[in-house]
Amino acid sequence: MEQKNSSLVRYYVGNLRLDTVAQTQALERLYQQLWLFNNCFQLALRLSSKQTLPATDDHSERIRRRYTALTPWQRVCDAHVLDPQQRHRLQLRVDITNPRTLQQQILDQLEALFQLPGKTAEDPEDVFETLSDS
């Protein structure tokens, strides 16, 4: 699901320029909740089978596609690529998380992020210096 991270950020934040230290830290807190919500609670469709149907009198040849809807977390569990201790630790985190509460926290953090003031010309900040310390 890493390929969707950029589109997810654009979906939630848009193309807003966030360049102060406070905005960057708020965005990092938002990322911590977005990955959990999107990888553990949002279903993703994946093509499971494709069948070509023969042509009929009123239709040409058609393709019937079947999809399965699983979360990325379920797909990782089904693939058995995690060691048992790591899987158990992540499963506990998923089990104790309420998706509705998590979604509301994401919306609250977005609102707080958009309320933060932007960078001004007379008050320069070095965001890269702040990020390298974390």
C-alpha positions as CSV (number, residue, x, y, z in Angstrom):
1,M,0.0,0.0,0.0
2,E,3.0,2.3,0.0
3,Q,2.2,3.3,-3.5
4,K,-1.0,5.0,-2.3
5,N,0.7,7.1,0.4
6,S,1.2,10.1,-1.8
7,S,-2.4,10.0,-3.1
8,L,-3.7,9.5,0.4
9,V,-1.8,12.6,1.6
10,R,-3.2,14.6,-1.3
11,Y,-6.7,13.3,-0.6
12,Y,-6.6,14.4,3.1
13,V,-4.4,17.5,2.9
14,G,-4.6,18.6,-0.7
15,N,-1.9,20.7,-2.3
16,L,-1.6,23.1,0.7
17,R,1.9,24.3,1.4
18,L,2.9,23.3,4.9
19,D,6.3,24.8,5.7
20,T,6.5,25.8,9.4
21,V,7.8,23.5,12.1
22,A,4.4,23.4,13.8
23,Q,2.7,22.4,10.6
24,T,5.3,19.7,9.8
25,Q,5.0,18.2,13.3
26,A,1.2,18.2,13.0
27,L,1.5,16.5,9.7
28,E,3.8,13.8,11.1
29,R,1.2,13.1,13.9
30,L,-1.4,12.8,11.2
31,Y,0.7,10.3,9.2
32,Q,0.9,8.1,12.3
33,Q,-2.9,7.7,12.3
34,L,-3.4,7.7,8.6
35,W,-1.3,4.6,8.0
36,L,-3.1,2.7,10.7
37,F,-6.5,3.7,9.4
38,N,-5.8,3.1,5.7
39,N,-3.8,-0.1,6.1
40,C,-5.9,-1.8,8.8
41,F,-9.4,-0.6,8.3
42,Q,-9.9,0.5,4.7
43,L,-10.7,-2.2,2.2
44,A,-8.8,-2.4,-1.1
45,L,-10.1,-4.2,-4.1
46,R,-7.8,-6.6,-5.9
47,L,-8.6,-8.6,-9.0
48,S,-9.1,-12.3,-8.1
49,S,-10.3,-13.7,-11.4
50,K,-11.1,-12.7,-15.0
51,Q,-13.3,-14.7,-17.3
52,T,-14.1,-14.0,-21.0
53,L,-17.7,-14.5,-21.8
54,P,-18.6,-15.6,-25.4
55,A,-20.3,-13.2,-27.7
56,T,-24.1,-13.2,-28.0
57,D,-26.4,-11.9,-30.7
58,D,-26.9,-8.5,-29.0
59,H,-23.5,-8.2,-27.3
60,S,-19.9,-8.6,-28.3
61,E,-17.5,-10.6,-26.3
62,R,-17.4,-9.4,-22.6
63,I,-15.0,-9.8,-19.7
64,R,-16.3,-10.6,-16.2
65,R,-14.0,-9.5,-13.5
66,R,-14.2,-10.7,-9.9
67,Y,-12.6,-8.7,-7.1
68,T,-11.9,-9.5,-3.5
69,A,-12.0,-6.8,-0.9
70,L,-9.5,-7.1,1.9
71,T,-7.5,-4.6,4.0
72,P,-3.8,-4.5,3.3
73,W,-3.3,-5.8,6.9
74,Q,-5.4,-8.9,6.1
75,R,-3.4,-9.5,2.9
76,V,-0.1,-9.3,4.9
77,C,-1.5,-11.8,7.5
78,D,-2.6,-14.2,4.7
79,A,0.8,-14.0,3.1
80,H,2.6,-15.1,6.3
81,V,5.5,-12.8,5.8
82,L,5.6,-11.4,9.4
83,D,7.3,-13.2,12.2
84,P,4.7,-14.3,14.9
85,Q,5.9,-11.8,17.5
86,Q,5.6,-8.8,15.1
87,R,2.2,-10.0,13.8
88,H,0.9,-10.4,17.4
89,R,2.1,-6.9,18.4
90,L,0.4,-5.4,15.4
91,Q,-2.7,-7.5,15.8
92,L,-3.1,-6.2,19.4
93,R,-2.8,-2.6,18.1
94,V,-5.5,-3.3,15.5
95,D,-7.7,-5.0,18.1
96,I,-7.6,-2.1,20.6
97,T,-8.2,0.6,17.9
98,N,-11.8,1.8,17.3
99,P,-12.0,2.8,13.6
100,R,-14.7,5.4,14.2
101,T,-12.7,7.1,17.0
102,L,-9.6,6.9,14.8
103,Q,-11.3,8.5,11.9
104,Q,-12.7,11.3,14.1
105,Q,-9.2,11.9,15.5
106,I,-7.9,12.2,11.9
107,L,-10.5,14.7,11.1
108,D,-9.8,16.7,14.3
109,Q,-6.1,16.7,13.5
110,L,-6.8,17.9,10.0
111,E,-8.8,20.8,11.3
112,A,-6.1,21.7,13.8
113,L,-3.5,21.5,11.0
114,F,-5.4,23.8,8.7
115,Q,-5.8,26.3,11.6
116,L,-2.0,26.6,12.1
117,P,-0.5,29.8,10.7
118,G,1.7,29.6,7.6
119,K,5.2,30.8,7.2
120,T,5.9,34.6,7.1
121,A,8.8,36.3,5.4
122,E,10.1,37.9,8.5
123,D,10.1,34.7,10.6
124,P,12.2,32.1,8.8
125,E,12.3,28.5,10.0
126,D,14.4,25.5,9.0
127,V,12.0,22.6,8.9
128,F,14.7,20.1,7.7
129,E,16.7,20.7,10.9
130,T,13.6,19.8,12.9
131,L,12.9,16.6,10.9
132,S,16.4,15.3,11.2
133,D,16.2,15.4,15.0
134,S,13.2,13.1,15.2
